[in-house]
Amino acid sequence: MRAGFRMILEAADDIVVVGEAATGVEGVAAASALHPDVVCMDVQMPDMDGLEATRLIVADRTVSAAVVIVTTFDRDDYLFASLSAGASGFLLKNAGPEELVNAVRVAAAGDALLAPEVTRRVIARFAETPVTVPPSASPAADTPAASPAASPAGPPIVELTDREDEVLRLVAQALSNAEIAQRLYIGEATVKTHVSNVLQKLGARDRVAAVVYAHRHGLA
């Protein structure tokens, strides 16, 4: 399976495979030594499972790699444990070659990616949990966006600027930073700044939580 993944990824002009690992322990060590941009991680492996390996890689401040879980098992417990461990993506091994390459590119760009089969389940699961916004979250300095019509879950509890509101709505449509930049005619670096500001104001750990917030509050 690893040999197949390597062939697929190395066929892309913008991707270089810097290493492989057969166990979770080897994976953690390789991430620390090789400093990859993205780690494609299995779940069931010898010595240490991929979930614990993901936690250790994400927690290592010397490693800035995004972790994409690539597994055969379409199980909710693996899915949510992966996201809780800090994974930036969840992909099934039956995905096509182009999906694997796209997942690596998306993760390297700082975006989150979920297999289409599991996206709806993630939104439904996270929507069951109230969004908590830290008291220190403050409104934007510029003009806040007009509040949308209240959804069944109530009106938004965080004020976003007009541009942040636009960016959040597009994030909720599963657009990448590059796609949002094209849509709004702004630079990709500017989009990253807006996304970072939105996540901070929402008290959201990642884009998945932001998408749930957007759906819950009628922004998507």
N, C-alpha and C positions, 0 to 999 in steps of 0.2 A: 504493500500500500504506500509506504514512504517513497519507494522508487518511482511509483506512478505519479505521486504528487510532485516529486522533484522534476520529472520530465515535463509535466504540465507547466510548472512555475518557471522553469529555466527557459521554456520556449517563449516566454514574454520578454520583450526587449528591455523592460524597465525593472525586472525583478532578478535578484541574484540569491540563490540558496546558499547560505553561509555555513550550514551545519545540519546534522540530524541527531536524533537521540532515540534510543529504544526503550527507555524507562523514564519514569517521572523524575527520579533523582538525576539522571543524566541530562534531562531537559532543563532542570533548574540550573545545573552547573554550566551547561552550554549557553544559556541565556546570559548568565553572569560573565562568561568568558568572551563571548562573541558579540554581545551588544546588538542583537538584531533589531530591526524596526518592527517586525511582526513575528509572532510565534504561532504556528498552527499546532494545536494541542489536542491529543486524543483524551478520552476519559478513562477507559480501562487500560491500565498499563502495569507492568511489574514494578515492584519496590515501592512505588508511590503513585496514587491515581492522579489523573490530570487536573482534578479540581484542587487538590492540595498543592500541586505544582503551580497551578495558576495563582493561587493565593500568595505563594512564596515569591513568584516572579513579580507580581504586581506590588507586593510590599517592599521589594528591594529597591531602595532609592537610587542605586547605581545603575539600574536597568530601566530603560524607558520604552520597552517593547509593549506593543498592544498584543493581547492574546485572543486568538480566534479558536474557539472549540470546534473541532471537526470530528463528528462521531457518527457511528452507525445507529445509535440508540435515540429514537425520538421519544424521550421520556421527560415528563414535566419536572421530575425531581432533579434530573441532570441539568435541564434547561435553567431552572431558577437557581440552583446551586452554582452554576457557571456564572450567571450574572452577579450573584452575591459575592462570588470570589473575585470579581473585577474583570471578567472577560469582556472584550469589546465586540464580540460576535459569536454567533452560534450557527453552525452550518452542518448539514447532514452529508454523509459520505456519498450518497447517491446523487449529489448535485453534479451538474455538468462541469467540464473543465473551465468554461468561461466564468461560471459562478465562483469557482475557487480562486481564480485569478482576480476577479472583481472584489472578492472578500478581502484579499490581501491588500489590494490597492485602497479600498475604503478604510480599512483599519490603519494603514500607514498614513492616511490623510487625517487621522484623528476622529473619524466618524465611527458610528456603531452600525453593525449589520446583523440582521436576523434572517434566518431562512424564512421564506414566505409561509411555509407550513406552520411556523410557530409564532409569527408576529401577533396574530389575533389573540392567541392564548396569553401572550405576555401582557398585552394591553388589558385584557379581561382580569388577569390575576392582580396586576398592580393597581388597577382601578378600584379594587376592593379595599385597598389600604388608603386612608386619608393622607393627603399631601401635607407635610409639615413644613412651614416656612419659619426659619429662625427669626426671633424678634429684631435682630440687627439688620434684617433685610430692609433697605430703604428705597423709596421711589427714585426714579431716574431724575437727573438734574434738568433734562429738557422736558418738553411737553409730553405728558403721558398719552397713550393711545386711548381712544374712546372705548368704553367697556362694551363688549359684545352682549347679545341677549343672554340672559341667564340660562344655564343648562339645568337639568334636574338636580345636579350636584351643587348648584349655587353659583354665584358670580365669582370671577377671578378674585383672588385675595392679594395679588401682587400687581403693581402698576408697571407696565412696560412702555417704553417709548414707541412711537409709530413704527420705526424701523425694526425694533426688537420684536414687536408684535408680528410684523411681516415675516421675519426670519423664523419665529416659532411656528407660525402656520405652515411654512414650507418644510421645516424639520418634521412636522407632524405628517407631511405627505411622503416621508421617507426620502426626501431629496438630500443629496450629498452637499458638502460645502461648495464644491465646484459648480454643481447644478444650481444652487441658490445664487451664487455669484453671477451666473449667466442670466438667471431670471430677473435679478434686481439691478443688473448692470453695475455691479460694484466688484471690488477686488476680493479674491478668496481670503486674503489675510483679514480684510475687514469683516467678512462673514464669520471667521473664526472668533474675532473679538466680540461680535454681537452674540454668537452662540455661548461663549464663555460668560458674558454678562447675564444672559437669560438664565443659564444654569445656576449662577450665583444667586440671582434674585429669587429663583424658585426654590432654592435649597435642594436642587436636584443633583444627584451624583453623576448622572450621565444622560445621554440623549433619549434613552428608553423612558426614563422617568419624566422627561420633558414632554415626550409624545403622549404619555398617559395623562399628564396635566392638561395638555391641549385638547385632548378628546373629552376629558371630563368637564371642561369649562367652555365647550362650544367653540373652540378655536380651530377645529378641524372637521 
